[in-house]
Amino acid sequence: MYVYTSCLGIFIDINDMIYCSIYGNHTVVKKWLGDNTTNITIVAGNVSSGSASNQLRGPCGIFVDTNFDLYVADYFNDRIQLFRLGQSNGITVAGSSSSNVTIRVWSYWCCTRC
C-alpha cells in the first residue's frame, strides 16, 4: 500500500484487507492486498482533526474484528472509537467521552516517531 506518510498502526483482516492508521492525516485507510492499483479507501476519519463522531485526532492502534468492525485508538481525544462496517460515524466505546464509561483512557505517547 502506498500512502504519502507513514502508517502508525497496521492491521490485516481475515479477507486480506490491510488497514493503516495515518496519524498526521487523522484517518484510517484500507486496501485489498490482492489489488495492484494505488486506490485506497478512507474507513475512519475525514482528514480534519477533531472530536466529532466522524473525526479522529491522531489515530494510533487499530483492530478489526471478525464482523469487520474497526476499533481505533484515538490518541489526542483519549478514546477508543468503534466504526461499524460501512459507517463513517464512530461510537466511543472507551474513554471519558463514552456514554457508558467502563474504561478510562488517558493519552500516552503512542509512538516514538510522531
Backbone as ProteinMPNN parsed JSONL, in Angstrom:
{"seq_chain_A": "MYVYTSCLGIFIDINDMIYCSIYGNHTVVKKWLGDNTTNITIVAGNVSSGSASNQLRGPCGIFVDTNFDLYVADYFNDRIQLFRLGQSNGITVAGSSSSNVTIRVWSYWCCTRC", "coords_chain_A": {"N_chain_A": [[0.852, -1.169, 0.0], [0.628, 2.153, -0.888], [1.026, 5.095, 0.793], [1.176, 8.557, 1.479], [2.558, 9.205, 3.737], [3.846, 7.891, 6.831], [2.515, 4.812, 8.167], [1.051, 4.491, 11.263], [-0.295, 2.574, 12.745], [-0.906, -0.793, 11.787], [-2.977, -3.266, 10.335], [-4.139, -6.462, 9.314], [-6.966, -7.947, 8.004], [-9.217, -10.858, 8.06], [-9.932, -11.176, 5.431], [-7.823, -10.395, 3.917], [-7.522, -7.614, 3.765], [-5.663, -4.706, 4.142], [-5.101, -2.425, 6.689], [-4.347, 0.913, 7.623], [-3.343, 3.255, 9.957], [-3.212, 6.654, 9.741], [-1.555, 8.892, 11.284], [-0.903, 11.743, 11.185], [-2.726, 12.625, 9.328], [-5.14, 12.089, 10.323], [-6.77, 9.854, 9.788], [-7.968, 6.518, 8.95], [-7.108, 4.141, 6.623], [-7.856, 1.69, 4.044], [-7.009, -1.187, 2.009], [-7.243, -3.772, -0.386], [-5.101, -6.525, -0.295], [-4.626, -7.983, -2.614], [-4.968, -6.242, -4.685], [-3.515, -4.457, -7.256], [-3.529, -1.786, -7.812], [-3.201, 1.699, -6.877], [-5.264, 2.552, -5.354], [-6.872, 3.557, -2.42], [-9.082, 3.367, 0.39], [-10.738, 5.538, 2.55], [-11.649, 4.691, 5.754], [-12.159, 5.554, 8.281], [-12.362, 8.629, 10.017], [-11.957, 11.966, 8.649], [-9.999, 13.487, 7.445], [-9.887, 15.853, 8.723], [-8.88, 17.152, 11.714], [-10.379, 16.465, 14.829], [-13.025, 16.087, 17.322], [-15.534, 15.104, 16.834], [-17.997, 12.542, 16.039], [-17.342, 11.517, 13.558], [-14.719, 12.096, 13.22], [-11.169, 11.974, 13.83], [-8.318, 12.356, 15.967], [-5.273, 12.053, 15.702], [-4.933, 9.107, 15.179], [-3.909, 5.952, 16.386], [-3.268, 2.887, 17.384], [-4.948, 0.128, 15.796], [-7.66, -2.168, 15.234], [-9.422, -4.85, 13.757], [-12.357, -6.652, 13.934], [-13.986, -9.925, 13.583], [-16.409, -9.295, 12.456], [-15.786, -7.279, 10.834], [-15.733, -4.805, 11.97], [-14.204, -1.798, 12.947], [-11.832, -0.796, 15.304], [-10.402, 1.996, 16.811], [-7.674, 3.509, 18.341], [-7.822, 6.571, 19.455], [-5.743, 8.939, 19.831], [-5.276, 11.804, 20.774], [-7.842, 12.44, 21.547], [-8.332, 10.836, 23.653], [-9.714, 8.3, 23.601], [-11.379, 5.254, 22.559], [-12.552, 4.494, 19.481], [-15.255, 2.959, 17.851], [-15.935, 1.895, 14.684], [-18.441, 0.769, 12.897], [-18.856, -1.631, 10.256], [-18.968, -0.054, 7.157], [-19.894, 2.348, 8.197], [-19.511, 5.824, 8.737], [-19.527, 7.326, 11.01], [-18.295, 7.077, 14.245], [-18.494, 5.223, 17.364], [-17.939, 5.954, 20.677], [-16.342, 3.74, 22.625], [-14.687, 3.397, 24.754], [-13.188, 5.502, 27.152], [-13.203, 8.921, 28.338], [-15.279, 10.337, 27.111], [-17.208, 8.523, 26.558], [-20.545, 7.246, 26.536], [-21.198, 5.314, 28.318], [-19.121, 4.821, 30.502], [-16.662, 2.509, 30.899], [-14.022, 2.002, 30.865], [-11.352, 4.096, 31.582], [-9.494, 6.187, 29.503], [-6.378, 7.513, 29.021], [-4.186, 9.764, 27.46], [-1.146, 8.549, 26.249], [2.195, 8.466, 25.14], [2.072, 7.283, 22.037], [3.776, 6.577, 20.074], [7.159, 6.692, 18.826], [8.108, 8.152, 16.768], [6.502, 10.273, 16.031]], "CA_chain_A": [[0.0, 0.0, 0.0], [1.353, 3.409, -0.89], [0.43, 6.281, 1.397], [2.123, 9.655, 1.391], [3.202, 9.363, 5.037], [3.987, 6.58, 7.467], [1.406, 4.202, 8.893], [1.388, 4.313, 12.665], [-0.833, 1.26, 13.068], [-1.21, -1.623, 10.616], [-3.738, -4.472, 10.666], [-4.636, -7.216, 8.16], [-8.132, -8.71, 8.448], [-9.318, -12.227, 7.56], [-10.131, -11.128, 3.979], [-6.61, -9.805, 3.344], [-7.547, -6.154, 3.65], [-4.678, -4.089, 5.011], [-5.554, -1.151, 7.257], [-3.241, 1.758, 8.034], [-3.752, 4.495, 10.63], [-2.342, 7.754, 9.329], [-1.581, 9.768, 12.451], [-0.907, 13.163, 10.848], [-3.847, 12.936, 8.44], [-6.336, 11.827, 11.136], [-7.614, 8.892, 9.075], [-7.59, 5.122, 8.787], [-7.401, 3.747, 5.244], [-7.72, 0.259, 3.789], [-6.786, -1.615, 0.629], [-7.135, -5.219, -0.507], [-3.725, -6.897, -0.617], [-4.551, -8.52, -3.97], [-5.21, -5.151, -5.639], [-2.25, -3.855, -7.669], [-3.673, -0.353, -8.033], [-2.854, 2.525, -5.72], [-6.506, 3.026, -4.74], [-7.131, 3.274, -1.018], [-10.384, 3.851, 0.85], [-10.782, 6.037, 3.928], [-12.692, 3.985, 6.504], [-12.422, 6.279, 9.535], [-11.811, 9.976, 9.976], [-12.305, 12.711, 7.433], [-8.832, 14.326, 7.154], [-9.977, 17.047, 9.564], [-8.688, 16.824, 13.12], [-11.481, 16.892, 15.681], [-13.56, 15.119, 18.276], [-16.883, 14.655, 16.448], [-18.053, 11.087, 15.854], [-16.75, 11.144, 12.266], [-13.368, 12.641, 13.184], [-10.128, 11.437, 14.695], [-7.251, 13.314, 16.239], [-4.074, 11.274, 15.981], [-5.211, 7.673, 15.332], [-2.719, 5.121, 16.623], [-3.543, 1.465, 17.221], [-6.192, -0.258, 15.128], [-8.028, -3.579, 15.283], [-10.643, -5.184, 13.017], [-12.868, -7.934, 14.419], [-14.498, -10.827, 12.544], [-17.552, -8.638, 11.813], [-15.161, -6.193, 10.07], [-15.862, -3.545, 12.692], [-12.889, -1.211, 13.161], [-11.575, -0.112, 16.568], [-9.291, 2.925, 16.639], [-7.181, 4.255, 19.493], [-7.817, 7.98, 19.039], [-4.773, 9.407, 20.826], [-5.493, 13.104, 21.4], [-9.199, 12.505, 22.098], [-8.393, 9.931, 24.817], [-10.869, 7.414, 23.449], [-11.377, 4.178, 21.573], [-13.724, 4.647, 18.622], [-15.719, 1.801, 17.092], [-16.579, 2.204, 13.407], [-19.065, -0.429, 12.341], [-18.635, -1.799, 8.822], [-19.72, 0.828, 6.286], [-20.347, 3.556, 8.88], [-18.486, 6.865, 8.851], [-19.582, 7.86, 12.366], [-17.869, 6.108, 15.233], [-19.09, 5.175, 18.69], [-16.894, 5.911, 21.696], [-16.567, 2.559, 23.459], [-13.86, 3.54, 25.95], [-12.662, 6.848, 27.289], [-14.027, 9.815, 29.154], [-16.461, 10.83, 26.393], [-18.127, 7.403, 26.333], [-21.82, 7.393, 27.233], [-21.192, 4.305, 29.367], [-17.692, 4.695, 30.78], [-16.222, 1.284, 31.549], [-12.564, 2.104, 30.932], [-10.819, 5.447, 31.384], [-8.345, 6.195, 28.614], [-5.576, 8.731, 29.114], [-3.139, 9.791, 26.441], [0.233, 8.191, 26.496], [2.877, 8.655, 23.861], [1.822, 6.021, 21.349], [4.808, 6.297, 19.091], [8.401, 7.41, 19.069], [8.481, 8.889, 15.567], [5.496, 11.287, 15.683]], "C_chain_A": [[0.896, 1.229, 0.0], [0.501, 4.482, -0.228], [1.536, 7.315, 1.485], [2.844, 9.947, 2.699], [3.249, 7.991, 5.694], [2.693, 6.129, 8.143], [1.849, 4.009, 10.337], [0.9, 2.953, 13.157], [-1.144, 0.52, 11.784], [-1.949, -2.853, 11.104], [-4.166, -5.134, 9.366], [-5.778, -8.089, 8.651], [-8.175, -10.081, 7.77], [-9.596, -12.304, 6.058], [-8.957, -10.48, 3.253], [-6.754, -8.333, 2.976], [-6.511, -5.616, 4.619], [-5.193, -2.71, 5.407], [-4.33, -0.397, 7.758], [-3.806, 2.984, 8.73], [-2.725, 5.571, 10.298], [-2.498, 8.868, 10.362], [-1.75, 11.235, 12.073], [-2.056, 13.592, 9.959], [-5.188, 12.615, 9.102], [-7.322, 10.885, 10.445], [-7.096, 7.472, 9.267], [-8.027, 4.746, 7.377], [-7.264, 2.236, 5.116], [-7.554, 0.004, 2.302], [-6.695, -3.126, 0.638], [-5.731, -5.568, -0.955], [-3.567, -7.428, -2.043], [-4.741, -7.477, -5.058], [-3.882, -4.47, -5.974], [-2.347, -2.357, -7.929], [-3.257, 0.404, -6.776], [-4.086, 3.057, -5.006], [-6.595, 2.59, -3.279], [-8.473, 3.893, -0.653], [-10.254, 4.342, 2.285], [-11.945, 5.352, 4.635], [-12.999, 4.628, 7.851], [-11.71, 7.618, 9.47], [-12.153, 10.659, 8.667], [-11.237, 13.744, 7.066], [-8.837, 15.613, 7.972], [-9.861, 16.616, 11.023], [-9.86, 17.319, 13.951], [-11.983, 15.781, 16.569], [-14.996, 14.694, 17.977], [-16.838, 13.153, 16.154], [-17.458, 10.62, 14.526], [-15.312, 11.657, 12.126], [-12.45, 11.888, 14.138], [-9.103, 12.538, 14.92], [-6.017, 12.539, 16.691], [-4.361, 9.794, 16.183], [-3.92, 6.875, 15.454], [-3.048, 3.663, 16.338], [-4.89, 1.207, 16.58], [-6.392, -1.765, 15.248], [-9.322, -3.76, 14.511], [-11.093, -6.56, 13.484], [-13.445, -8.767, 13.269], [-15.772, -10.319, 11.876], [-17.096, -7.48, 10.936], [-15.46, -4.822, 10.66], [-14.458, -3.084, 13.077], [-12.838, -0.489, 14.508], [-10.321, 0.737, 16.401], [-8.944, 3.576, 17.972], [-6.95, 5.688, 19.023], [-7.027, 8.776, 20.087], [-5.134, 10.722, 21.518], [-6.911, 13.29, 21.934], [-9.385, 11.553, 23.283], [-9.578, 8.982, 24.743], [-10.545, 6.277, 22.492], [-12.675, 4.323, 20.795], [-14.003, 3.347, 17.89], [-16.432, 2.308, 15.848], [-17.136, 0.9, 12.858], [-18.872, -0.443, 10.825], [-19.544, -0.874, 8.015], [-20.191, 2.124, 6.914], [-19.215, 4.572, 8.988], [-18.49, 7.534, 10.22], [-19.23, 6.76, 13.348], [-18.638, 6.234, 16.53], [-17.938, 5.101, 19.684], [-17.196, 4.759, 22.647], [-15.7, 2.556, 24.713], [-13.282, 4.945, 25.959], [-13.651, 7.744, 28.004], [-15.259, 10.335, 28.445], [-17.462, 9.725, 26.073], [-19.409, 7.622, 27.119], [-21.946, 6.399, 28.383], [-19.74, 3.982, 29.697], [-17.414, 3.397, 31.535], [-14.713, 1.291, 31.738], [-12.198, 3.56, 30.717], [-9.583, 5.348, 30.51], [-7.659, 7.543, 28.742], [-4.481, 8.65, 28.077], [-1.812, 9.318, 27.012], [0.922, 8.313, 25.152], [2.85, 7.347, 23.112], [2.885, 5.696, 20.313], [6.061, 7.089, 19.414], [8.806, 8.281, 17.902], [7.533, 10.036, 15.232], [5.978, 12.689, 15.982]], "O_chain_A": [[1.821, 1.327, 0.806], [-0.625, 4.739, -0.655], [2.713, 6.963, 1.559], [3.667, 10.86, 2.753], [2.728, 7.025, 5.137], [1.897, 6.938, 8.62], [2.904, 3.429, 10.597], [1.603, 2.266, 13.897], [-1.591, 1.119, 10.806], [-1.613, -3.422, 12.143], [-4.52, -4.443, 8.411], [-5.612, -8.874, 9.585], [-7.279, -10.425, 6.999], [-9.505, -13.382, 5.47], [-9.089, -10.066, 2.101], [-6.174, -7.869, 1.995], [-6.477, -6.016, 5.783], [-5.657, -1.937, 4.57], [-3.384, -1.004, 8.261], [-4.651, 3.682, 8.17], [-1.53, 5.412, 10.545], [-3.434, 9.666, 10.316], [-2.647, 11.904, 12.585], [-2.34, 14.784, 9.841], [-6.246, 12.841, 8.513], [-8.536, 11.08, 10.503], [-5.959, 7.251, 9.684], [-9.166, 4.997, 6.981], [-6.645, 1.581, 5.955], [-7.897, 0.832, 1.459], [-6.131, -3.708, 1.565], [-5.218, -4.969, -1.901], [-2.483, -7.33, -2.619], [-4.678, -7.806, -6.243], [-3.201, -3.964, -5.081], [-1.339, -1.722, -8.237], [-2.995, -0.199, -5.735], [-3.969, 3.925, -4.14], [-6.419, 1.417, -2.95], [-8.938, 4.827, -1.307], [-9.717, 3.637, 3.139], [-13.087, 5.42, 4.179], [-13.991, 4.283, 8.492], [-10.604, 7.728, 8.942], [-12.582, 10.021, 7.706], [-11.544, 14.761, 6.445], [-7.879, 16.384, 7.913], [-10.656, 15.808, 11.504], [-10.29, 18.462, 13.799], [-11.443, 14.675, 16.575], [-15.612, 13.996, 18.782], [-15.76, 12.57, 16.037], [-17.107, 9.448, 14.386], [-14.756, 11.649, 11.027], [-12.888, 11.261, 15.103], [-9.031, 13.513, 14.171], [-5.753, 12.389, 17.884], [-4.067, 9.261, 17.253], [-2.963, 7.099, 14.712], [-3.101, 3.251, 15.179], [-5.848, 1.954, 16.781], [-5.435, -2.532, 15.351], [-10.221, -2.923, 14.595], [-10.324, -7.52, 13.443], [-13.392, -8.35, 12.112], [-16.178, -10.848, 10.841], [-17.923, -6.775, 10.357], [-15.444, -3.811, 9.958], [-13.624, -3.892, 13.485], [-13.703, 0.333, 14.81], [-9.3, 0.257, 15.909], [-9.813, 4.127, 18.649], [-6.003, 5.972, 18.29], [-7.579, 9.223, 21.092], [-5.283, 10.745, 22.739], [-7.154, 14.218, 22.705], [-10.475, 11.474, 23.85], [-10.352, 8.866, 25.692], [-9.581, 6.328, 21.729], [-13.763, 4.282, 21.37], [-13.087, 2.71, 17.369], [-17.407, 3.054, 15.938], [-16.387, 0.033, 12.409], [-18.741, 0.606, 10.195], [-20.763, -0.911, 8.178], [-20.829, 2.933, 6.239], [-18.082, 4.207, 9.298], [-17.542, 8.243, 10.557], [-19.781, 5.66, 13.3], [-19.339, 7.218, 16.766], [-17.051, 4.261, 19.537], [-18.182, 4.793, 23.384], [-15.957, 1.787, 25.639], [-12.934, 5.501, 24.917], [-14.796, 7.362, 28.242], [-16.211, 10.744, 29.109], [-18.457, 9.968, 25.39], [-19.373, 8.126, 28.242], [-22.718, 6.621, 29.316], [-19.196, 2.984, 29.224], [-17.871, 3.21, 32.663], [-14.189, 0.662, 32.658], [-12.678, 4.191, 29.776], [-8.715, 4.509, 30.754], [-8.29, 8.589, 28.589], [-3.913, 7.583, 27.844], [-1.434, 9.667, 28.13], [0.258, 8.262, 24.117], [3.529, 6.395, 23.499], [2.865, 4.609, 19.736], [6.02, 8.046, 20.188], [9.745, 9.07, 18.016], [7.744, 10.717, 14.228], [5.253, 13.655, 15.748]]}, "name": "protein", "num_of_chains": 1, "seq": "MYVYTSCLGIFIDINDMIYCSIYGNHTVVKKWLGDNTTNITIVAGNVSSGSASNQLRGPCGIFVDTNFDLYVADYFNDRIQLFRLGQSNGITVAGSSSSNVTIRVWSYWCCTRC"}
